[in-house]
Amino acid sequence: MKNTIYTKTASAALCLAAAASLASCGLPLKQPVYTAPSTAPAPATEATEAPATTPAATEDTDAVSTGNPYEGFIDGFKKAVNEKQGAWYYGPDVDSSSVSDDTAGIPATEILGDSFSYILYDMDKDGTDELFIGGEVTDQGEPRINIFGVVTVADGKYKIIASGWERSELTYLGGTSFYEAGSSGANLHGASLYAYNSSKKSLDLICSIEYVTKEDSTTSIELFEGENGKIKSNVASAKDKEAETKFEQAKKDASKDKNELLGKEWTKVSFK
């Protein structure tokens, strides 16, 4: 799992063959740069937050008139889903058949339903809003921010920071922290914690925990630490109960900042 929970394990060609192939692909949290067309928007200078009185999404009926710096990315996303261009969306005018296997993409299949929601939020307080595609859900008891994609603008270029889907769920914890939980089959499960690196415009791995069910039905649990944004070593730093205790403490530490997206109003966009 240390190599599959944040690294795509099947080729992009297989993932693009059919939506059903998503079940065999681990979604990456790599941070490649997507170069937007020359007309790519300049970063927003001031974040505009929707009222915090309700988490319900409002309908986006005219994206062009909003002044949204991500309108080109959003319009391209709608087109990719409607025209069934592939299982992943990498940005407007990107040929999905030519991207590398570790390129981060946003799922563009029927798992999203007939619409999606987004919000603009400056998570690192650098004056540039990030685009969050996802929404607030309560499917695990407590409200959380489920993420399908996070995009930023760097030097006039769109860049997908991270993405998640139903087999590799990505949750925004608040501040610059993210939690990912997923599997690579019935016997291999795991979770990872990440912190957004504002200078690199990417996610840095904090740590990852791996659960492997063996043939004798016992389960091994191993913790792997991050260093300089990536996995430090393939040798586990802790095992079993110690590994779980350290990971839970790391998750608590990553969740210490207030999650300002909880209760916020997201903009709903129809694929129709």
Secondary structure, 3 states (H helix, E strand, C coil): CCCCCCCCCCCHHHHHHCHHHHHHCCCCCCCCCCCCCCCCCCCCCCCCCCCCCCCCCEECCCHHHHCCCCHHHHHHHHHHHHCCCCCEECCCCCCHHHCCCCCCCEECCHHHCCEEEEEEECCCCCCCCEEEEEEEECCCCCCEEEEEEEEEEECCEEEEEEECECCEEEEEEECCEEEEEEECCCCEEEEEEEEEECCCCEEEEEEEEEEEECCCCCEEEEEEEEECCEECCCCCCEEHHHHHHHHHHHHHHHCCCCCCCCCCCCEEEECC
